[in-house]
Amino acid sequence: MTTVLQQLKPAFRIESVATTDNGVNITWKDGHESFYHNLWLLDSCRSPKFFDRDTLSITSGHDLLKIPLNPTPQEVKLDREGNLDIVWGGEQTGHQSVFDASWLRVHCQNEPALKQRRQALLWDSSVSVPHFDYHEAMKDDGVLLLFLNKIVELGVAIIDNAPKDEESFRAIVERVGPLRQRYHPSNVFTMDRGDIKAQGIQHSYQVGRLRNHTDVTAYDIPTGLQFLECILYENPDGDRQAYSTVVDGFKLAEVIKTENPWFFELLTTEYIPAGRRRLSVEEKLSENDSSARKYEWDAYRHNHVINLDENGEVYQIKYNHNTRVPLVVSDDKIHDLLAAYRRFSELLQAPEYNAEFLLTPGEILVVDNWRVLHGRTGIWNPALKRIVLGAYLEEESFRCRRRILLGDKTGMSDLWLMGCSDRALEILTDRYL
């Protein structure tokens, strides 16, 4: 029988170990060399004394006030499974730490691949939006992971062959994670062109064009994924009414940065406030409700259109012209800020960046609301019928689900998966020959 050790790629198998004054040098079978400081190794120990394997958290036995700042190994070797086995001396005499070799490799400070975050694939109107089958995604974790990987790469995907009912729609959303609570009583909403009341309180239901936007910009933390399923589309005119449009916000940020760095700086540092106010609106949770429930809200939020992470990389777009409220900006910047905002708005409508398609009954459009701006072409014929189900998912929920699926693919125990970076998990999924 082939052992796990023999199945691992050379990059995840240790060739030799050597100790230094303050750490351990490891040479891997692919020739890569790593150094691990003794203090880092002891502090990262996952023995039962230091780490609870049920709760997957540090125990009281890991007392930072008592851990020596200059620990010394008494013995360093490889065990029969090829893992690093250390028996400590000094103040920790007799304490044993065993480290999974694959886990050590993806925590190497000299590993270039770990410093390269998974790059988003920027796109324009020529993008080929990936499609996935509803039933395959529901029953196959491998297909679900492929779907989530595409959301990370492109920010958009379509799920085909979905049953045209709320229960099935809710099921595919909850296959990824729990639905996000909305301001409304119901967490699955129905956009029906025939709903006259809804047209009076929400611009998405109205005739005309729905400009590209991200949703709920008045939230402190906007929703992560948005699911939109078409369950009815009847267009007597047979033209391009109510076609879905999507735009890669990260691509637009790159365009702005290249053509006008000052505009880019303004959109990343100055605020475009957003607000929503709804009072005494009624909505039924289901057809079985005897009466509608009232809800109200009044939201206000300062936003940057383009948000950067600690490395200066774009990680989030917040743009919704319909919910924009008066600016909070100094007089010497208002002209340039609105010029920058207008340029971003122009790019949003430019044909070369807009991917346009008809979302047909049984198709679910999924967009990363932190990246992809969505909208639709105009509706001019009052006789056009279109019903779309919608729901939100927390950004954290979908990323956690993906991390779990990545972890399952590695074949490693939860003991070592806990706390790995997304990039480390991605590398570990490819550890077998």
TORKEGU-983314 format. One record per residue (C-alpha): residue in three letters; residue number from 1; x, y, z. Coordinates in Angstrom, 2 decimals. Example, Ala and Ser with C-alpha at 12.3 -4.5 7.8 and 13.67 -1.06 7.14 Angstrom:
rec r ala; k 1; u 12.30; v -4.50; w 7.80
rec r ser; k 2; u 13.67; v -1.06; w 7.14
//
This chain:
rec r met; k 1; u 0.00; v 0.00; w 0.00
rec r thr; k 2; u 1.24; v 3.49; w -0.85
rec r thr; k 3; u 1.82; v 5.60; w 2.24
rec r val; k 4; u 0.72; v 9.20; w 2.64
rec r leu; k 5; u 4.37; v 10.21; w 2.82
rec r gln; k 6; u 5.07; v 8.64; w -0.57
rec r gln; k 7; u 2.06; v 10.36; w -2.12
rec r leu; k 8; u 3.13; v 13.83; w -1.05
rec r lys; k 9; u 4.95; v 16.04; w -3.53
rec r pro; k 10; u 8.65; v 16.71; w -2.78
rec r ala; k 11; u 7.83; v 20.29; w -1.71
rec r phe; k 12; u 5.95; v 18.90; w 1.31
rec r arg; k 13; u 8.52; v 16.29; w 2.35
rec r ile; k 14; u 11.57; v 17.02; w 4.49
rec r glu; k 15; u 14.97; v 15.91; w 3.22
rec r ser; k 16; u 17.01; v 16.88; w 6.28
rec r val; k 17; u 17.04; v 19.06; w 9.42
rec r ala; k 18; u 19.86; v 20.90; w 11.15
rec r thr; k 19; u 19.88; v 22.98; w 14.31
rec r thr; k 20; u 21.43; v 26.43; w 14.75
rec r asp; k 21; u 21.93; v 28.61; w 17.82
rec r asn; k 22; u 18.38; v 29.94; w 17.66
rec r gly; k 23; u 16.39; v 27.71; w 15.34
rec r val; k 24; u 16.00; v 24.82; w 12.91
rec r asn; k 25; u 17.04; v 24.72; w 9.25
rec r ile; k 26; u 15.03; v 22.43; w 7.00
rec r thr; k 27; u 15.96; v 21.30; w 3.52
rec r trp; k 28; u 12.98; v 20.02; w 1.52
rec r lys; k 29; u 13.08; v 17.33; w -1.14
rec r asp; k 30; u 12.45; v 19.93; w -3.85
rec r gly; k 31; u 15.62; v 21.76; w -2.76
rec r his; k 32; u 13.90; v 24.65; w -0.98
rec r glu; k 33; u 15.40; v 25.71; w 2.37
rec r ser; k 34; u 13.46; v 27.06; w 5.37
rec r phe; k 35; u 14.42; v 28.44; w 8.75
rec r tyr; k 36; u 12.15; v 28.31; w 11.81
rec r his; k 37; u 13.10; v 30.24; w 14.96
rec r asn; k 38; u 13.01; v 28.22; w 18.19
rec r leu; k 39; u 10.70; v 30.74; w 19.85
rec r trp; k 40; u 8.31; v 30.64; w 16.89
rec r leu; k 41; u 8.25; v 26.85; w 17.02
rec r leu; k 42; u 7.57; v 26.68; w 20.76
rec r asp; k 43; u 4.95; v 29.44; w 20.59
rec r ser; k 44; u 3.24; v 27.62; w 17.67
rec r cys; k 45; u 3.27; v 24.21; w 19.38
rec r arg; k 46; u 0.03; v 22.26; w 19.05
rec r ser; k 47; u 0.64; v 19.61; w 21.67
rec r pro; k 48; u -2.32; v 18.84; w 23.98
rec r lys; k 49; u -0.62; v 20.87; w 26.73
rec r phe; k 50; u -0.65; v 24.04; w 24.62
rec r phe; k 51; u -3.58; v 23.50; w 22.24
rec r asp; k 52; u -7.08; v 22.10; w 22.76
rec r arg; k 53; u -7.87; v 19.73; w 19.90
rec r asp; k 54; u -11.62; v 19.86; w 20.53
rec r thr; k 55; u -12.11; v 23.63; w 20.59
rec r leu; k 56; u -9.11; v 24.26; w 18.30
rec r ser; k 57; u -7.82; v 27.04; w 20.49
rec r ile; k 58; u -4.85; v 27.81; w 22.74
rec r thr; k 59; u -5.21; v 26.42; w 26.26
rec r ser; k 60; u -4.25; v 27.84; w 29.62
rec r gly; k 61; u -1.20; v 25.57; w 29.46
rec r his; k 62; u 0.21; v 27.99; w 26.90
rec r asp; k 63; u 1.16; v 30.66; w 29.42
rec r leu; k 64; u 2.93; v 33.44; w 27.57
rec r leu; k 65; u 4.23; v 34.81; w 30.88
rec r lys; k 66; u 6.08; v 31.56; w 31.54
rec r ile; k 67; u 7.31; v 30.62; w 28.06
rec r pro; k 68; u 11.09; v 31.25; w 27.86
rec r leu; k 69; u 12.06; v 33.84; w 25.26
rec r asn; k 70; u 15.19; v 31.84; w 24.41
rec r pro; k 71; u 14.01; v 28.19; w 24.32
rec r thr; k 72; u 16.51; v 25.46; w 23.51
rec r pro; k 73; u 15.77; v 22.12; w 21.86
rec r gln; k 74; u 17.16; v 19.04; w 23.49
rec r glu; k 75; u 16.52; v 16.80; w 20.48
rec r val; k 76; u 15.40; v 17.52; w 16.90
rec r lys; k 77; u 14.53; v 14.70; w 14.49
rec r leu; k 78; u 12.05; v 13.43; w 11.91
rec r asp; k 79; u 9.45; v 10.93; w 13.07
rec r arg; k 80; u 8.30; v 7.92; w 11.03
rec r glu; k 81; u 5.67; v 10.01; w 9.20
rec r gly; k 82; u 8.26; v 12.58; w 8.17
rec r asn; k 83; u 7.11; v 15.25; w 10.63
rec r leu; k 84; u 9.42; v 17.49; w 12.65
rec r asp; k 85; u 9.75; v 16.17; w 16.22
rec r ile; k 86; u 11.30; v 18.41; w 18.88
rec r val; k 87; u 11.94; v 17.60; w 22.53
rec r trp; k 88; u 12.71; v 20.77; w 24.45
rec r gly; k 89; u 15.28; v 21.33; w 27.15
rec r gly; k 90; u 15.91; v 24.16; w 29.59
rec r glu; k 91; u 12.78; v 25.52; w 31.28
rec r gln; k 92; u 10.62; v 23.34; w 29.01
rec r thr; k 93; u 12.57; v 20.12; w 29.61
rec r gly; k 94; u 10.63; v 17.12; w 28.39
rec r his; k 95; u 7.99; v 19.09; w 26.50
rec r gln; k 96; u 7.48; v 17.64; w 23.02
rec r ser; k 97; u 6.34; v 19.44; w 19.87
rec r val; k 98; u 5.50; v 17.57; w 16.67
rec r phe; k 99; u 4.87; v 19.63; w 13.53
rec r asp; k 100; u 3.17; v 18.41; w 10.37
rec r ala; k 101; u 5.65; v 18.83; w 7.52
rec r ser; k 102; u 3.12; v 20.24; w 5.05
rec r trp; k 103; u 1.99; v 22.78; w 7.64
rec r leu; k 104; u 5.57; v 23.86; w 8.21
rec r arg; k 105; u 6.15; v 24.35; w 4.48
rec r val; k 106; u 3.21; v 26.74; w 4.10
rec r his; k 107; u 4.47; v 28.73; w 7.10
rec r cys; k 108; u 7.95; v 29.20; w 5.69
rec r gln; k 109; u 8.91; v 32.87; w 5.77
rec r asn; k 110; u 11.15; v 32.30; w 2.72
rec r glu; k 111; u 8.39; v 30.85; w 0.55
rec r pro; k 112; u 7.70; v 33.29; w -2.35
rec r ala; k 113; u 4.40; v 31.60; w -3.23
rec r leu; k 114; u 2.95; v 32.48; w 0.17
rec r lys; k 115; u 3.56; v 36.18; w -0.40
rec r gln; k 116; u 1.66; v 36.11; w -3.71
rec r arg; k 117; u -2.00; v 36.59; w -2.95
rec r arg; k 118; u -4.38; v 34.89; w -5.37
rec r gln; k 119; u -4.72; v 37.48; w -8.08
rec r ala; k 120; u -8.15; v 38.60; w -9.25
rec r leu; k 121; u -8.56; v 38.22; w -13.01
rec r leu; k 122; u -9.59; v 41.61; w -14.31
rec r trp; k 123; u -12.10; v 41.62; w -17.15
rec r asp; k 124; u -14.11; v 43.76; w -19.56
rec r ser; k 125; u -17.14; v 43.26; w -21.80
rec r ser; k 126; u -15.49; v 40.28; w -23.52
rec r val; k 127; u -15.56; v 38.18; w -20.34
rec r ser; k 128; u -16.99; v 34.68; w -20.56
rec r val; k 129; u -19.09; v 34.36; w -17.42
rec r pro; k 130; u -18.65; v 30.79; w -16.04
rec r his; k 131; u -21.73; v 28.58; w -15.70
rec r phe; k 132; u -22.38; v 25.82; w -13.16
rec r asp; k 133; u -25.22; v 23.31; w -12.92
rec r tyr; k 134; u -27.56; v 23.78; w -9.95
rec r his; k 135; u -27.93; v 20.08; w -9.14
rec r glu; k 136; u -24.19; v 19.40; w -9.41
rec r ala; k 137; u -23.39; v 22.32; w -7.12
rec r met; k 138; u -25.98; v 21.10; w -4.62
rec r lys; k 139; u -24.60; v 17.58; w -4.28
rec r asp; k 140; u -20.89; v 17.81; w -5.21
rec r asp; k 141; u -18.49; v 19.70; w -2.92
rec r gly; k 142; u -15.91; v 19.71; w -5.69
rec r val; k 143; u -18.23; v 21.61; w -8.02
rec r leu; k 144; u -19.18; v 23.98; w -5.21
rec r leu; k 145; u -15.49; v 24.73; w -4.58
rec r leu; k 146; u -14.92; v 25.38; w -8.29
rec r phe; k 147; u -17.87; v 27.79; w -8.22
rec r leu; k 148; u -16.51; v 29.65; w -5.17
rec r asn; k 149; u -13.03; v 29.78; w -6.71
rec r lys; k 150; u -14.51; v 31.47; w -9.78
rec r ile; k 151; u -16.24; v 34.00; w -7.54
rec r val; k 152; u -12.86; v 34.79; w -5.98
rec r glu; k 153; u -11.18; v 35.05; w -9.39
rec r leu; k 154; u -13.86; v 36.89; w -11.39
rec r gly; k 155; u -16.51; v 38.01; w -8.90
rec r val; k 156; u -19.34; v 36.67; w -11.05
rec r ala; k 157; u -20.87; v 33.32; w -12.09
rec r ile; k 158; u -24.19; v 31.87; w -13.24
rec r ile; k 159; u -25.91; v 28.76; w -11.90
rec r asp; k 160; u -28.07; v 26.99; w -14.51
rec r asn; k 161; u -31.05; v 24.63; w -14.34
rec r ala; k 162; u -32.33; v 25.88; w -10.98
rec r pro; k 163; u -35.90; v 24.99; w -9.97
rec r lys; k 164; u -38.03; v 28.12; w -10.20
rec r asp; k 165; u -39.22; v 28.31; w -6.60
rec r glu; k 166; u -38.14; v 30.05; w -3.40
rec r glu; k 167; u -37.37; v 26.86; w -1.48
rec r ser; k 168; u -34.83; v 25.67; w -4.07
rec r phe; k 169; u -33.38; v 29.16; w -4.39
rec r arg; k 170; u -32.90; v 29.40; w -0.64
rec r ala; k 171; u -31.30; v 25.93; w -0.64
rec r ile; k 172; u -28.48; v 26.88; w -3.04
rec r val; k 173; u -27.74; v 30.05; w -1.08
rec r glu; k 174; u -27.67; v 28.17; w 2.21
rec r arg; k 175; u -25.43; v 25.54; w 0.61
rec r val; k 176; u -22.80; v 28.27; w 0.83
rec r gly; k 177; u -23.90; v 29.91; w 4.08
rec r pro; k 178; u -26.75; v 31.44; w 6.07
rec r leu; k 179; u -28.74; v 34.20; w 4.40
rec r arg; k 180; u -27.87; v 37.69; w 5.52
rec r gln; k 181; u -30.50; v 39.51; w 7.55
rec r arg; k 182; u -31.97; v 42.42; w 5.62
rec r tyr; k 183; u -33.77; v 45.55; w 6.75
rec r his; k 184; u -36.94; v 43.80; w 5.56
rec r pro; k 185; u -38.77; v 41.05; w 7.47
rec r ser; k 186; u -37.98; v 38.47; w 4.77
rec r asn; k 187; u -34.44; v 37.49; w 3.77
rec r val; k 188; u -35.44; v 36.28; w 0.31
rec r phe; k 189; u -36.98; v 39.10; w -1.68
rec r thr; k 190; u -39.05; v 39.03; w -4.87
rec r met; k 191; u -38.61; v 41.69; w -7.53
rec r asp; k 192; u -41.83; v 41.59; w -9.51
rec r arg; k 193; u -42.48; v 44.08; w -12.29
rec r gly; k 194; u -46.19; v 43.83; w -11.42
rec r asp; k 195; u -45.70; v 44.95; w -7.81
rec r ile; k 196; u -46.99; v 48.53; w -7.90
rec r lys; k 197; u -46.33; v 49.14; w -4.20
rec r ala; k 198; u -42.71; v 48.07; w -4.53
rec r gln; k 199; u -42.19; v 50.48; w -7.42
rec r gly; k 200; u -43.05; v 53.31; w -5.06
rec r ile; k 201; u -40.33; v 52.45; w -2.54
rec r gln; k 202; u -37.50; v 50.87; w -4.57
rec r his; k 203; u -35.97; v 52.12; w -7.81
rec r ser; k 204; u -34.99; v 48.56; w -8.86
rec r tyr; k 205; u -38.64; v 47.78; w -9.62
rec r gln; k 206; u -39.25; v 50.81; w -11.81
rec r val; k 207; u -39.20; v 51.27; w -15.57
rec r gly; k 208; u -36.18; v 52.67; w -17.34
rec r arg; k 209; u -32.57; v 51.57; w -16.97
rec r leu; k 210; u -31.11; v 50.36; w -13.68
rec r arg; k 211; u -27.60; v 51.78; w -13.59
rec r asn; k 212; u -24.73; v 49.58; w -12.49
rec r his; k 213; u -24.21; v 49.67; w -8.75
rec r thr; k 214; u -23.24; v 47.74; w -5.65
rec r asp; k 215; u -25.99; v 47.01; w -3.15
rec r val; k 216; u -26.66; v 48.33; w 0.36
rec r thr; k 217; u -23.91; v 50.93; w 0.45
rec r ala; k 218; u -25.63; v 52.43; w 3.50
rec r tyr; k 219; u -24.72; v 49.33; w 5.53
rec r asp; k 220; u -21.65; v 49.59; w 7.75
rec r ile; k 221; u -20.51; v 46.33; w 6.15
rec r pro; k 222; u -22.15; v 45.74; w 2.75
rec r thr; k 223; u -23.41; v 42.31; w 1.81
rec r gly; k 224; u -20.85; v 39.97; w 0.28
rec r leu; k 225; u -22.50; v 37.78; w -2.34
rec r gln; k 226; u -25.77; v 38.57; w -4.05
rec r phe; k 227; u -27.89; v 35.81; w -5.62
rec r leu; k 228; u -30.51; v 36.75; w -8.23
rec r glu; k 229; u -32.68; v 34.05; w -9.84
rec r cys; k 230; u -34.98; v 34.76; w -12.76
rec r ile; k 231; u -38.18; v 32.74; w -12.41
rec r leu; k 232; u -40.25; v 34.56; w -15.08
rec r tyr; k 233; u -39.39; v 36.59; w -18.18
rec r glu; k 234; u -41.99; v 37.45; w -20.81
rec r asn; k 235; u -41.15; v 40.23; w -23.24
rec r pro; k 236; u -43.82; v 40.90; w -25.91
rec r asp; k 237; u -41.41; v 43.12; w -27.85
rec r gly; k 238; u -38.64; v 40.51; w -28.09
rec r asp; k 239; u -35.93; v 43.18; w -27.81
rec r arg; k 240; u -33.12; v 43.70; w -25.27
rec r gln; k 241; u -35.28; v 44.93; w -22.41
rec r ala; k 242; u -34.26; v 43.99; w -18.84
rec r tyr; k 243; u -30.98; v 42.38; w -19.86
rec r ser; k 244; u -28.54; v 41.98; w -16.94
rec r thr; k 245; u -25.32; v 44.00; w -16.96
rec r val; k 246; u -22.18; v 43.43; w -14.88
rec r val; k 247; u -18.96; v 45.41; w -14.62
rec r asp; k 248; u -15.65; v 44.55; w -12.93
rec r gly; k 249; u -15.12; v 47.32; w -10.38
rec r phe; k 250; u -11.51; v 46.25; w -9.85
rec r lys; k 251; u -10.88; v 46.75; w -13.56
rec r leu; k 252; u -12.36; v 50.24; w -13.44
rec r ala; k 253; u -10.18; v 51.07; w -10.43
rec r glu; k 254; u -7.12; v 50.05; w -12.44
rec r val; k 255; u -8.24; v 52.19; w -15.39
rec r ile; k 256; u -8.76; v 55.23; w -13.15
rec r lys; k 257; u -5.41; v 54.73; w -11.44
rec r thr; k 258; u -3.61; v 54.51; w -14.78
rec r glu; k 259; u -5.25; v 57.43; w -16.54
rec r asn; k 260; u -5.56; v 59.84; w -13.59
rec r pro; k 261; u -3.73; v 59.00; w -10.32
rec r trp; k 262; u -5.22; v 62.11; w -8.66
rec r phe; k 263; u -8.76; v 60.90; w -9.33
rec r phe; k 264; u -7.77; v 57.49; w -7.95
rec r glu; k 265; u -6.43; v 59.12; w -4.78
rec r leu; k 266; u -9.64; v 61.13; w -4.32
rec r leu; k 267; u -11.86; v 58.07; w -4.76
rec r thr; k 268; u -9.80; v 56.17; w -2.18
rec r thr; k 269; u -9.52; v 58.95; w 0.43
rec r glu; k 270; u -12.56; v 61.24; w 0.12
rec r tyr; k 271; u -16.05; v 60.21; w 1.17
rec r ile; k 272; u -19.19; v 59.72; w -0.90
rec r pro; k 273; u -21.92; v 59.35; w 1.78
rec r ala; k 274; u -24.87; v 57.02; w 1.29
rec r gly; k 275; u -28.26; v 56.96; w 3.01
rec r arg; k 276; u -31.56; v 55.07; w 2.95
rec r arg; k 277; u -34.75; v 55.93; w 4.78
rec r arg; k 278; u -37.97; v 53.91; w 4.76
rec r leu; k 279; u -40.81; v 54.31; w 7.23
rec r ser; k 280; u -43.88; v 52.17; w 7.95
rec r val; k 281; u -43.40; v 49.88; w 4.98
rec r glu; k 282; u -45.35; v 46.63; w 5.15
rec r glu; k 283; u -44.27; v 43.26; w 3.86
rec r lys; k 284; u -45.50; v 39.71; w 4.33
rec r leu; k 285; u -43.04; v 37.01; w 5.31
rec r ser; k 286; u -45.04; v 34.40; w 3.40
rec r glu; k 287; u -48.41; v 33.75; w 1.82
rec r asn; k 288; u -49.46; v 32.07; w 5.07
rec r asp; k 289; u -49.08; v 35.27; w 7.08
rec r ser; k 290; u -52.45; v 36.66; w 8.12
rec r ser; k 291; u -51.14; v 40.21; w 8.01
rec r ala; k 292; u -48.12; v 42.11; w 6.79
rec r arg; k 293; u -45.41; v 43.20; w 9.19
rec r lys; k 294; u -44.13; v 46.74; w 9.41
rec r tyr; k 295; u -40.49; v 47.69; w 9.31
rec r glu; k 296; u -38.57; v 50.94; w 9.17
rec r trp; k 297; u -34.99; v 52.06; w 8.95
rec r asp; k 298; u -32.85; v 55.15; w 8.54
rec r ala; k 299; u -29.28; v 54.40; w 7.48
rec r tyr; k 300; u -26.31; v 56.68; w 6.80
rec r arg; k 301; u -22.72; v 55.78; w 5.98
rec r his; k 302; u -19.50; v 57.50; w 4.82
rec r asn; k 303; u -17.93; v 55.50; w 1.98
rec r his; k 304; u -14.87; v 55.51; w -0.22
rec r val; k 305; u -15.81; v 54.46; w -3.74
rec r ile; k 306; u -12.55; v 52.47; w -3.94
rec r asn; k 307; u -11.25; v 50.81; w -0.78
rec r leu; k 308; u -7.64; v 49.67; w -0.32
rec r asp; k 309; u -6.19; v 47.06; w 2.01
rec r glu; k 310; u -3.05; v 47.38; w 4.15
rec r asn; k 311; u -0.91; v 46.61; w 1.07
rec r gly; k 312; u -2.53; v 49.31; w -1.05
rec r glu; k 313; u -4.47; v 46.76; w -3.12
rec r val; k 314; u -8.11; v 47.31; w -4.08
rec r tyr; k 315; u -10.38; v 45.01; w -2.09
rec r gln; k 316; u -13.80; v 46.68; w -2.22
rec r ile; k 317; u -15.95; v 48.97; w -4.38
rec r lys; k 318; u -18.88; v 50.93; w -2.92
rec r tyr; k 319; u -20.95; v 52.73; w -5.51
rec r asn; k 320; u -24.68; v 53.36; w -5.73
rec r his; k 321; u -25.65; v 56.66; w -7.31
rec r asn; k 322; u -29.32; v 56.26; w -6.35
rec r thr; k 323; u -28.56; v 56.25; w -2.61
rec r arg; k 324; u -25.93; v 59.01; w -2.66
rec r val; k 325; u -26.59; v 61.90; w -0.24
rec r pro; k 326; u -24.98; v 65.38; w 0.02
rec r leu; k 327; u -21.19; v 65.34; w 0.04
rec r val; k 328; u -18.99; v 66.00; w 3.04
rec r val; k 329; u -15.96; v 67.56; w 1.36
rec r ser; k 330; u -13.91; v 70.75; w 1.55
rec r asp; k 331; u -14.60; v 73.51; w -0.98
rec r asp; k 332; u -11.17; v 73.17; w -2.55
rec r lys; k 333; u -11.79; v 69.50; w -3.41
rec r ile; k 334; u -15.46; v 69.34; w -4.39
rec r his; k 335; u -14.80; v 70.10; w -8.06
rec r asp; k 336; u -12.13; v 67.43; w -8.46
rec r leu; k 337; u -13.99; v 64.87; w -6.33
rec r leu; k 338; u -17.14; v 65.14; w -8.42
rec r ala; k 339; u -15.05; v 65.06; w -11.59
rec r ala; k 340; u -13.42; v 61.82; w -10.35
rec r tyr; k 341; u -16.79; v 60.38; w -9.36
rec r arg; k 342; u -18.25; v 61.33; w -12.74
rec r arg; k 343; u -15.35; v 59.66; w -14.54
rec r phe; k 344; u -15.94; v 56.46; w -12.58
rec r ser; k 345; u -19.65; v 56.71; w -13.47
rec r glu; k 346; u -18.79; v 57.17; w -17.16
rec r leu; k 347; u -16.62; v 54.06; w -17.15
rec r leu; k 348; u -19.46; v 52.14; w -15.49
rec r gln; k 349; u -21.68; v 52.76; w -18.49
rec r ala; k 350; u -18.99; v 52.37; w -21.16
rec r pro; k 351; u -19.82; v 49.47; w -23.52
rec r glu; k 352; u -16.25; v 48.18; w -23.47
rec r tyr; k 353; u -16.55; v 47.32; w -19.77
rec r asn; k 354; u -20.17; v 46.17; w -19.63
rec r ala; k 355; u -20.95; v 42.48; w -20.02
rec r glu; k 356; u -24.61; v 42.19; w -21.04
rec r phe; k 357; u -26.79; v 39.06; w -21.18
rec r leu; k 358; u -30.34; v 37.89; w -20.68
rec r leu; k 359; u -30.91; v 36.11; w -17.38
rec r thr; k 360; u -33.46; v 33.47; w -18.33
rec r pro; k 361; u -35.86; v 31.55; w -16.06
rec r gly; k 362; u -33.94; v 28.95; w -14.04
rec r glu; k 363; u -30.67; v 30.90; w -14.11
rec r ile; k 364; u -29.12; v 32.39; w -10.96
rec r leu; k 365; u -26.72; v 35.29; w -11.28
rec r val; k 366; u -24.19; v 35.42; w -8.43
rec r val; k 367; u -22.00; v 38.50; w -7.96
rec r asp; k 368; u -19.41; v 39.52; w -5.40
rec r asn; k 369; u -21.01; v 42.74; w -4.17
rec r trp; k 370; u -17.61; v 43.98; w -2.94
rec r arg; k 371; u -16.29; v 43.94; w -6.50
rec r val; k 372; u -18.83; v 43.55; w -9.30
rec r leu; k 373; u -21.37; v 46.27; w -10.06
rec r his; k 374; u -24.62; v 45.01; w -11.55
rec r gly; k 375; u -27.65; v 46.53; w -13.24
rec r arg; k 376; u -29.98; v 45.97; w -16.19
rec r thr; k 377; u -30.94; v 47.54; w -19.47
rec r gly; k 378; u -34.13; v 49.57; w -19.63
rec r ile; k 379; u -37.72; v 48.37; w -19.35
rec r trp; k 380; u -40.04; v 50.40; w -21.59
rec r asn; k 381; u -43.02; v 48.17; w -22.23
rec r pro; k 382; u -45.39; v 48.03; w -19.21
rec r ala; k 383; u -46.53; v 44.61; w -20.46
rec r leu; k 384; u -43.09; v 43.08; w -19.90
rec r lys; k 385; u -43.20; v 40.50; w -17.08
rec r arg; k 386; u -40.11; v 39.76; w -15.04
rec r ile; k 387; u -39.84; v 38.17; w -11.60
rec r val; k 388; u -36.49; v 37.77; w -9.87
rec r leu; k 389; u -35.74; v 36.21; w -6.49
rec r gly; k 390; u -32.92; v 37.77; w -4.54
rec r ala; k 391; u -30.89; v 37.08; w -1.41
rec r tyr; k 392; u -27.70; v 38.20; w 0.26
rec r leu; k 393; u -24.82; v 36.35; w 1.88
rec r glu; k 394; u -22.17; v 37.73; w 4.22
rec r glu; k 395; u -18.71; v 38.13; w 2.70
rec r glu; k 396; u -17.27; v 36.25; w 5.67
rec r ser; k 397; u -19.77; v 33.40; w 5.25
rec r phe; k 398; u -18.81; v 32.62; w 1.68
rec r arg; k 399; u -15.08; v 32.89; w 2.39
rec r cys; k 400; u -15.42; v 30.60; w 5.42
rec r arg; k 401; u -17.31; v 28.05; w 3.33
rec r arg; k 402; u -14.57; v 28.13; w 0.72
rec r arg; k 403; u -11.88; v 27.71; w 3.40
rec r ile; k 404; u -13.66; v 24.61; w 4.74
rec r leu; k 405; u -13.88; v 23.09; w 1.25
rec r leu; k 406; u -10.21; v 23.87; w 0.62
rec r gly; k 407; u -9.33; v 22.27; w 3.94
rec r asp; k 408; u -11.29; v 19.13; w 3.09
rec r lys; k 409; u -9.39; v 18.86; w -0.18
rec r thr; k 410; u -6.00; v 18.94; w 1.58
rec r gly; k 411; u -6.79; v 15.79; w 3.56
rec r met; k 412; u -5.24; v 17.39; w 6.66
rec r ser; k 413; u -6.74; v 17.38; w 10.14
rec r asp; k 414; u -8.49; v 20.40; w 11.63
rec r leu; k 415; u -5.58; v 20.68; w 14.07
rec r trp; k 416; u -3.35; v 21.93; w 11.27
rec r leu; k 417; u -5.94; v 23.64; w 9.09
rec r met; k 418; u -6.99; v 26.03; w 11.84
rec r gly; k 419; u -5.39; v 29.43; w 11.30
rec r cys; k 420; u -3.88; v 28.80; w 7.85
rec r ser; k 421; u -4.09; v 31.74; w 5.48
rec r asp; k 422; u -6.27; v 31.43; w 2.37
rec r arg; k 423; u -3.11; v 31.27; w 0.25
rec r ala; k 424; u -1.65; v 28.51; w 2.45
rec r leu; k 425; u -4.86; v 26.49; w 2.08
rec r glu; k 426; u -4.79; v 26.92; w -1.69
rec r ile; k 427; u -1.20; v 25.60; w -1.80
rec r leu; k 428; u -2.02; v 22.69; w 0.50
rec r thr; k 429; u -4.82; v 21.49; w -1.79
rec r asp; k 430; u -2.09; v 20.73; w -4.32
rec r arg; k 431; u 0.21; v 18.80; w -1.97
rec r tyr; k 432; u -0.39; v 15.32; w -3.41
rec r leu; k 433; u 1.28; v 13.78; w -6.46
//
